[in-house]
Amino acid sequence: MFFNSLSFALFLPIVFILYWFVFNKNKTTQNAVLIVASYYFYSCWDWRFLFLLVFSTLLDYVSAIMMENSTTQKKRTFWLWLTIGINLGFLGVFKYYDFFAQSFADLLSGFGFETNPVLLQLILPVGISFYTFHGLSYVIDIYYKRITAERNFVDYSLFVSYFPLLVAGPIERATHLLPQVKIKRDFNFEKAKEGSYQILWGLVKKVVIADSCATYANAIFDHYESMNSLSLILGAVYFAFQIYGDFSGYSDIALGTSKLFGIDLLKNFNYPYFSRDIAEFWRRWHISLSSWFRDYLYIPLGGSQGGLWMKVRNTFIIFLVSGFWHGANWTFMVWGLLNAIYFLPLLLQNKNRSNMGEIELNWNISSVKTFFSILGTFALTSVAWIFFRAKSISEATGYIQRMLTDCQFDSQYLSNQRYNYELLLLVLVFVIVEWNNRLKVEPLSGKASWIKVALALMALLALGVYSDYKEFIYFQF
């Protein structure tokens, strides 16, 4: 059940009515409605994996209580590593086993040893990377006594399986979400209106921007050998806007949907393509994942407290693990490595936190520098996205090599029966709208909101891509 599907359009109002008008007596009945809805939502993908979700929830719930009840540090450590090992074990088997088995076989083949690895070819449970990290953050916080163990299994189950964030985040923290599910929610019209605006804008990002860009990006990436430099440059730009519109659009719909039920989720995007350097980009892109790695990996490794070598080591570890988290392919590792390399000069010059304020452009020399910094950061990010999008490293390097050496810049007729320039105006309008509303959650609220809502609905009807049923990119992670 996708957020941009008719089934979700029917599912959401039914849950909304039951939640607010039928089972709104207390927080227990409200939470029960949301849990049932969440399990149904997840079972629509594959009901068999519902058992894995329930097991993971029960494992972390019990481990946290046992950890808190332990009288010795040795027992606390045992329960911590037990739940970490089992959770990462499931993630490893479903997501990474075939990758490592095939990679090892390829390595042996390079030395003349032919092997036939046993591949499991398992279906990847949707959202497993996200709900695994939900649970891990919770048990780690229990271990370090940042929070106390949740004894109410219904409340904890909702924290893990809450359907707006279940399959693609944001990756929540127990300190933020659990206090909200432990109290009865009262209907707030203003919050519900904000949520509706955010849902609508998320749909515009997904259906109008991301899916339109996808038709062009796919046509170019799938036939990159016959594309000229202009088409390949635009292909990289289109994919950059595809993945941004796709993932931030999903996050907007998730946050907006949650607001309909009186629950606030963590902000996941903050206009990342207006970043002035790579460090700022990663403070604005997939914020919940970046902060997760910072708090549960980077800081425990020593963070920035040690010498220069430790800072560099920890930075590369974080970016490589982030790439590996995204998928079982060497292309994701290279994507992570590239971002680490981009980040390194800022780290060495101690400038990785130099752009912390709001972005402003005025008619002065400083703004010219800011503009080109934004443009340069976007260009570097778009090059890295080529590896993220490509099926193999050789495909990505072939794409970049042809982009840099072909030197032909005439407009090409693509396999989707369109010319490249037809999409540029739509992307440009989208960028202008985002820029003018970069201090807001979404651009539809405020003055003349009904006019902006009407224009958004018209855009969905007139410009939305519906011929191909496109799922969200991050569902595969």
C-alpha positions as CSV (number, residue, x, y, z in Angstrom):
1,M,0.0,0.0,0.0
2,F,1.8,3.1,-1.2
3,F,1.1,6.6,0.0
4,N,0.3,7.7,-3.6
5,S,-2.2,4.8,-4.1
6,L,-6.0,4.7,-4.2
7,S,-6.0,2.0,-1.5
8,F,-4.2,4.4,0.9
9,A,-6.6,7.2,0.0
10,L,-9.4,4.9,1.2
11,F,-7.4,3.5,4.2
12,L,-6.5,6.8,5.8
13,P,-10.0,8.4,6.2
14,I,-11.3,5.1,7.7
15,V,-8.5,5.0,10.3
16,F,-9.0,8.7,11.0
17,I,-12.8,8.2,11.6
18,L,-12.3,5.2,13.9
19,Y,-9.5,6.9,15.8
20,W,-11.2,10.2,16.5
21,F,-14.9,9.3,16.5
22,V,-15.3,5.7,17.5
23,F,-12.3,4.6,19.7
24,N,-11.3,7.9,21.2
25,K,-12.2,7.2,24.8
26,N,-8.6,7.0,26.1
27,K,-5.1,6.6,24.9
28,T,-5.2,2.8,25.1
29,T,-8.1,2.6,22.6
30,Q,-6.5,5.2,20.4
31,N,-3.2,3.3,20.4
32,A,-5.0,0.0,19.7
33,V,-6.6,1.5,16.6
34,L,-3.2,2.7,15.4
35,I,-1.5,-0.7,16.0
36,V,-4.2,-2.6,14.2
37,A,-4.1,-0.1,11.3
38,S,-0.3,-0.3,11.3
39,Y,-0.2,-4.1,11.2
40,Y,-2.8,-4.2,8.4
41,F,-0.8,-1.5,6.5
42,Y,2.4,-3.6,6.8
43,S,0.6,-6.9,5.9
44,C,-0.5,-5.4,2.6
45,W,3.1,-5.7,1.5
46,D,3.6,-9.4,2.6
47,W,1.7,-10.7,5.6
48,R,4.4,-13.3,6.3
49,F,6.9,-10.6,7.3
50,L,4.5,-9.3,9.9
51,F,5.8,-12.1,12.2
52,L,9.3,-10.7,11.8
53,L,8.1,-7.3,12.8
54,V,6.3,-8.6,15.9
55,F,9.3,-10.8,16.9
56,S,11.7,-7.8,16.6
57,T,9.3,-5.7,18.7
58,L,9.0,-8.4,21.3
59,L,12.8,-9.0,21.4
60,D,13.6,-5.3,22.0
61,Y,10.8,-4.9,24.5
62,V,11.9,-7.9,26.6
63,S,15.6,-7.2,26.3
64,A,15.1,-3.6,27.5
65,I,13.2,-4.8,30.6
66,M,15.8,-7.5,31.4
67,M,18.6,-5.0,30.9
68,E,17.0,-2.6,33.3
69,N,16.3,-5.3,35.9
70,S,19.9,-6.6,35.7
71,T,21.9,-6.3,38.8
72,T,25.3,-6.4,37.2
73,Q,26.9,-4.6,34.3
74,K,27.8,-8.0,32.7
75,K,24.1,-9.0,32.5
76,R,23.2,-5.6,31.0
77,T,25.9,-6.0,28.4
78,F,24.7,-9.5,27.6
79,W,21.1,-8.4,26.9
80,L,22.4,-5.4,24.8
81,W,24.5,-7.5,22.6
82,L,21.9,-10.3,22.3
83,T,19.3,-7.9,20.9
84,I,21.9,-6.1,18.7
85,G,23.2,-9.4,17.4
86,I,19.7,-10.9,16.6
87,N,18.4,-7.7,15.0
88,L,21.5,-7.2,12.8
89,G,21.6,-10.9,12.1
90,F,18.1,-10.8,10.6
91,L,19.1,-7.6,8.7
92,G,22.2,-9.3,7.4
93,V,20.5,-12.5,6.3
94,F,17.7,-10.8,4.4
95,K,19.6,-7.8,3.0
96,Y,23.3,-8.7,2.7
97,Y,23.9,-12.5,2.7
98,D,23.6,-13.0,-1.1
99,F,25.7,-9.9,-1.7
100,F,28.6,-11.1,0.4
101,A,28.3,-14.7,-0.9
102,Q,28.4,-13.6,-4.5
103,S,31.2,-11.0,-3.9
104,F,33.3,-13.7,-2.2
105,A,32.7,-16.0,-5.1
106,D,33.7,-13.3,-7.6
107,L,36.9,-12.6,-5.6
108,L,37.9,-16.3,-5.7
109,S,37.1,-16.4,-9.4
110,G,39.6,-13.6,-9.9
111,F,42.3,-15.9,-8.5
112,G,41.2,-18.8,-10.7
113,F,39.0,-20.6,-8.2
114,E,35.5,-21.2,-9.6
115,T,32.7,-21.6,-7.0
116,N,29.0,-21.9,-7.0
117,P,27.8,-19.9,-4.0
118,V,24.5,-20.9,-2.3
119,L,22.3,-17.9,-2.6
120,L,19.1,-17.6,-0.5
121,Q,17.4,-15.1,-2.9
122,L,15.1,-13.9,-0.1
123,I,12.6,-11.2,-0.5
124,L,13.7,-8.1,1.5
125,P,11.1,-7.3,4.1
126,V,9.9,-3.7,3.5
127,G,11.1,-1.3,6.1
128,I,13.4,-3.7,7.9
129,S,16.3,-1.2,8.0
130,F,14.1,1.4,9.5
131,Y,12.3,-0.5,12.2
132,T,15.5,-2.3,13.1
133,F,17.1,1.1,13.8
134,H,14.1,2.2,15.8
135,G,14.5,-0.7,18.1
136,L,18.3,-0.4,18.3
137,S,18.2,3.2,19.4
138,Y,15.7,2.3,22.1
139,V,17.8,-0.6,23.6
140,I,21.0,1.4,23.4
141,D,19.4,4.3,25.2
142,I,18.2,1.9,27.9
143,Y,21.7,0.5,28.2
144,Y,23.2,3.9,28.8
145,K,20.3,4.8,31.2
146,R,19.2,7.7,29.1
147,I,15.6,6.5,29.4
148,T,13.7,3.9,31.4
149,A,12.3,0.7,29.9
150,E,8.7,0.9,28.6
151,R,6.5,-1.6,30.4
152,N,3.4,-1.1,28.4
153,F,3.7,-3.4,25.4
154,V,0.9,-1.7,23.5
155,D,2.7,1.7,23.7
156,Y,6.0,0.2,22.8
157,S,4.5,-1.7,19.8
158,L,3.1,1.5,18.5
159,F,6.5,3.2,18.8
160,V,8.0,0.6,16.5
161,S,5.2,-0.1,14.1
162,Y,3.4,3.3,13.7
163,F,2.3,3.1,10.1
164,P,3.3,6.6,8.8
165,L,7.0,5.9,9.6
166,L,7.1,2.1,9.5
167,V,8.4,1.4,6.0
168,A,10.7,4.5,5.2
169,G,11.1,6.5,8.3
170,P,11.8,9.0,9.7
171,I,13.8,7.0,12.1
172,E,12.3,8.0,15.4
173,R,13.7,8.1,18.9
174,A,12.0,6.8,22.0
175,T,12.6,10.1,23.8
176,H,10.6,11.9,21.2
177,L,7.8,9.5,20.2
178,L,7.0,7.4,23.3
179,P,5.9,10.4,25.4
180,Q,3.4,11.3,22.7
181,V,1.9,7.8,22.5
182,K,1.6,7.5,26.3
183,I,-1.0,10.2,26.6
184,K,-4.5,10.6,25.1
185,R,-4.5,12.9,22.0
186,D,-7.2,15.5,21.6
187,F,-8.2,16.6,18.1
188,N,-6.5,19.8,17.0
189,F,-8.0,21.3,13.9
190,E,-5.0,23.6,13.2
191,K,-2.6,20.6,13.5
192,A,-4.8,18.5,11.2
193,K,-4.9,21.4,8.7
194,E,-1.1,21.6,8.8
195,G,-0.9,17.9,8.2
196,S,-3.3,18.1,5.2
197,Y,-1.2,20.8,3.6
198,Q,2.0,18.7,4.2
199,I,0.4,15.6,2.7
200,L,-0.7,17.6,-0.4
201,W,2.7,19.1,-0.9
202,G,4.3,15.7,-0.4
203,L,2.1,14.3,-3.2
204,V,3.1,17.1,-5.5
205,K,6.8,16.3,-4.8
206,K,6.2,12.7,-5.5
207,V,3.7,12.5,-8.3
208,V,4.5,15.8,-10.2
209,I,8.2,16.2,-9.6
210,A,9.8,12.9,-8.7
211,D,7.8,10.7,-11.1
212,S,8.1,13.2,-14.0
213,C,11.9,13.4,-13.4
214,A,12.0,9.6,-13.2
215,T,10.6,9.1,-16.8
216,Y,13.5,11.3,-18.1
217,A,16.2,9.9,-15.8
218,N,15.3,6.3,-16.6
219,A,15.3,7.1,-20.3
220,I,18.8,8.6,-20.0
221,F,20.4,6.2,-17.6
222,D,19.1,3.1,-19.4
223,H,20.6,4.3,-22.7
224,Y,23.6,6.3,-21.5
225,E,25.9,4.8,-24.1
226,S,24.0,6.7,-26.8
227,M,23.4,10.0,-24.9
228,N,25.5,13.1,-25.4
229,S,27.0,15.3,-22.6
230,L,24.0,17.5,-22.2
231,S,21.6,14.6,-21.9
232,L,23.9,12.9,-19.3
233,I,24.2,16.1,-17.3
234,L,20.5,16.6,-17.3
235,G,20.0,12.9,-16.5
236,A,22.1,13.3,-13.3
237,V,20.1,16.5,-12.4
238,Y,16.8,14.8,-13.1
239,F,17.7,11.9,-10.8
240,A,18.8,14.3,-8.1
241,F,15.4,15.9,-8.1
242,Q,13.7,12.5,-8.5
243,I,15.2,11.1,-5.3
244,Y,14.7,14.3,-3.4
245,G,11.0,14.7,-4.5
246,D,10.5,11.0,-3.9
247,F,12.0,10.7,-0.4
248,S,11.2,14.1,1.0
249,G,7.8,13.8,-0.5
250,Y,7.3,10.5,1.4
251,S,8.6,12.2,4.5
252,D,6.1,15.0,4.1
253,I,3.2,12.6,3.7
254,A,4.4,10.6,6.7
255,L,4.7,13.7,8.9
256,G,1.4,15.2,7.6
257,T,-0.4,11.9,8.1
258,S,0.9,11.6,11.7
259,K,-0.3,15.2,12.4
260,L,-3.8,14.0,11.5
261,F,-3.6,11.7,14.6
262,G,-2.1,14.4,16.8
263,I,1.4,13.0,16.8
264,D,4.5,14.9,15.7
265,L,7.4,13.0,13.9
266,L,11.0,14.1,13.5
267,K,11.8,16.4,10.6
268,N,13.7,14.5,8.0
269,F,14.5,17.1,5.3
270,N,15.3,20.8,5.4
271,Y,15.7,22.0,1.8
272,P,19.1,20.2,1.3
273,Y,19.7,21.4,-2.3
274,F,20.2,24.9,-0.9
275,S,23.2,23.8,1.1
276,R,26.4,25.7,0.8
277,D,28.7,22.8,1.5
278,I,28.5,19.0,1.9
279,A,28.5,19.2,5.7
280,E,25.4,21.4,5.6
281,F,23.9,19.1,3.0
282,W,24.1,16.2,5.5
283,R,22.6,18.3,8.2
284,R,19.6,18.8,5.9
285,W,19.3,15.5,4.1
286,H,17.7,12.4,5.7
287,I,18.2,14.1,9.1
288,S,16.9,11.2,11.2
289,L,19.4,8.8,9.7
290,S,22.4,11.2,9.8
291,S,21.6,12.1,13.5
292,W,21.2,8.3,14.3
293,F,24.7,7.5,12.9
294,R,26.1,10.6,14.8
295,D,24.6,9.6,18.1
296,Y,25.0,5.8,18.0
297,L,28.1,5.3,15.9
298,Y,30.2,8.5,15.4
299,I,30.2,9.7,19.0
300,P,30.8,6.2,20.5
301,L,33.8,5.8,18.2
302,G,35.2,9.0,19.7
303,G,33.5,11.6,17.5
304,S,35.7,14.7,17.0
305,Q,37.3,14.5,20.5
306,G,40.5,12.7,19.4
307,G,43.2,13.7,17.1
308,L,43.0,14.4,13.4
309,W,43.4,10.8,12.5
310,M,40.5,9.7,14.7
311,K,38.3,12.4,13.2
312,V,39.1,11.3,9.6
313,R,38.7,7.6,10.5
314,N,35.3,8.2,12.1
315,T,34.1,10.3,9.2
316,F,34.9,7.7,6.7
317,I,33.4,4.9,8.8
318,I,30.1,6.9,9.1
319,F,29.8,7.6,5.4
320,L,30.8,4.0,4.4
321,V,28.3,2.5,6.8
322,S,25.7,4.9,5.6
323,G,26.3,3.8,2.0
324,F,26.2,0.1,3.1
325,W,22.9,0.8,5.0
326,H,21.3,1.9,1.8
327,G,21.8,-1.3,-0.1
328,A,23.8,-4.5,-0.9
329,N,25.8,-3.1,-3.8
330,W,29.3,-1.7,-4.2
331,T,27.7,1.3,-5.9
332,F,26.3,2.4,-2.5
333,M,29.7,2.0,-0.9
334,V,31.3,4.2,-3.6
335,W,28.5,6.8,-3.1
336,G,29.3,6.9,0.7
337,L,33.1,7.0,0.0
338,L,32.6,10.0,-2.4
339,N,30.6,11.9,0.2
340,A,33.4,11.2,2.7
341,I,36.0,12.6,0.3
342,Y,33.8,15.6,-0.3
343,F,33.5,16.1,3.5
344,L,37.3,15.7,4.1
345,P,38.5,19.2,3.1
346,L,36.0,20.8,5.4
347,L,37.0,18.6,8.3
348,L,40.7,19.2,7.7
349,Q,40.2,23.0,7.6
350,N,37.8,22.8,10.6
351,K,35.0,24.4,8.4
352,N,32.5,21.6,8.6
353,R,30.2,23.7,10.9
354,S,30.8,27.1,9.2
355,N,27.4,27.2,7.5
356,M,25.0,26.9,10.3
357,G,22.8,29.9,9.8
358,E,19.9,30.5,7.4
359,I,20.7,31.0,3.7
360,E,20.2,34.4,2.3
361,L,20.8,35.8,-1.2
362,N,20.9,39.6,-1.8
363,W,22.4,41.8,-4.5
364,N,26.0,41.9,-3.2
365,I,29.3,40.1,-3.7
366,S,28.7,37.8,-0.7
367,S,25.5,36.5,-2.2
368,V,27.3,35.7,-5.5
369,K,29.7,33.5,-3.5
370,T,26.8,31.9,-1.7
371,F,25.0,31.2,-5.0
372,F,28.0,29.4,-6.5
373,S,28.6,27.5,-3.3
374,I,25.1,26.2,-3.5
375,L,25.5,25.4,-7.2
376,G,28.9,23.6,-6.5
377,T,27.5,21.6,-3.7
378,F,24.5,20.5,-5.8
379,A,26.9,19.5,-8.7
380,L,29.1,17.4,-6.3
381,T,26.0,15.7,-4.9
382,S,24.6,15.0,-8.4
383,V,27.8,13.3,-9.4
384,A,27.6,11.1,-6.3
385,W,24.0,10.3,-7.1
386,I,25.1,8.7,-10.4
387,F,26.7,5.9,-8.4
388,F,23.5,5.6,-6.2
389,R,21.4,5.3,-9.3
390,A,23.6,3.0,-11.4
391,K,23.3,-0.7,-11.4
392,S,27.1,-1.2,-11.2
393,I,30.3,0.7,-10.7
394,S,31.3,0.1,-14.3
395,E,28.0,1.6,-15.5
396,A,28.5,4.7,-13.2
397,T,32.1,5.3,-14.4
398,G,31.0,4.8,-18.0
399,Y,28.2,7.3,-17.5
400,I,30.6,9.9,-16.0
401,Q,33.3,9.3,-18.6
402,R,30.9,9.8,-21.5
403,M,29.4,12.9,-19.8
404,L,32.8,14.5,-19.5
405,T,34.3,13.5,-22.9
406,D,31.4,13.5,-25.4
407,C,31.2,17.3,-25.6
408,Q,28.0,17.4,-27.6
409,F,25.3,19.6,-26.2
410,D,22.4,19.4,-28.7
411,S,18.9,18.4,-27.4
412,Q,18.2,14.7,-27.9
413,Y,14.9,13.0,-28.5
414,L,14.6,10.4,-25.7
415,S,13.1,6.9,-25.6
416,N,10.2,8.3,-23.6
417,Q,9.3,10.4,-26.7
418,R,10.3,13.7,-25.1
419,Y,13.0,16.3,-25.5
420,N,15.2,17.0,-22.5
421,Y,14.3,20.7,-22.2
422,E,10.5,20.0,-21.7
423,L,11.0,19.2,-18.0
424,L,13.4,22.0,-17.1
425,L,10.7,24.7,-16.7
426,L,8.8,22.5,-14.2
427,V,11.9,21.8,-12.2
428,L,12.8,25.5,-12.2
429,V,9.4,26.5,-10.9
430,F,9.7,23.9,-8.2
431,V,13.1,25.3,-7.1
432,I,11.7,28.8,-7.0
433,V,8.7,27.8,-4.9
434,E,11.0,25.9,-2.5
435,W,13.4,28.8,-2.2
436,N,10.7,31.3,-1.5
437,N,9.3,29.0,1.3
438,R,12.5,27.6,2.7
439,L,11.7,28.9,6.2
440,K,8.4,27.0,6.2
441,V,7.5,23.4,6.6
442,E,5.6,23.5,3.2
443,P,4.6,26.3,0.8
444,L,0.8,25.9,0.9
445,S,0.0,27.4,4.3
446,G,-0.1,31.1,5.1
447,K,-1.7,33.9,3.0
448,A,-4.0,32.9,0.2
449,S,-3.7,29.2,1.2
450,W,-6.8,28.2,-0.7
451,I,-5.4,29.5,-3.9
452,K,-2.1,27.6,-3.4
453,V,-4.0,24.5,-2.5
454,A,-6.1,24.8,-5.6
455,L,-2.9,25.2,-7.7
456,A,-1.4,22.2,-6.1
457,L,-4.5,20.1,-6.9
458,M,-4.4,21.3,-10.5
459,A,-0.8,20.4,-10.7
460,L,-1.6,16.9,-9.5
461,L,-4.3,16.5,-12.0
462,A,-2.6,18.1,-15.0
463,L,1.1,17.3,-14.4
464,G,1.1,14.2,-12.2
465,V,2.5,10.9,-13.6
466,Y,0.0,8.1,-13.2
467,S,0.6,5.9,-16.3
468,D,3.4,4.0,-14.5
469,Y,2.8,2.9,-11.0
470,K,5.9,4.1,-9.2
471,E,6.8,3.0,-5.7
472,F,9.0,5.2,-3.4
473,I,12.7,4.6,-3.9
474,Y,13.5,4.2,-0.2
475,F,11.1,1.4,0.2
476,Q,13.8,-0.9,-1.2
477,F,16.1,0.0,1.8
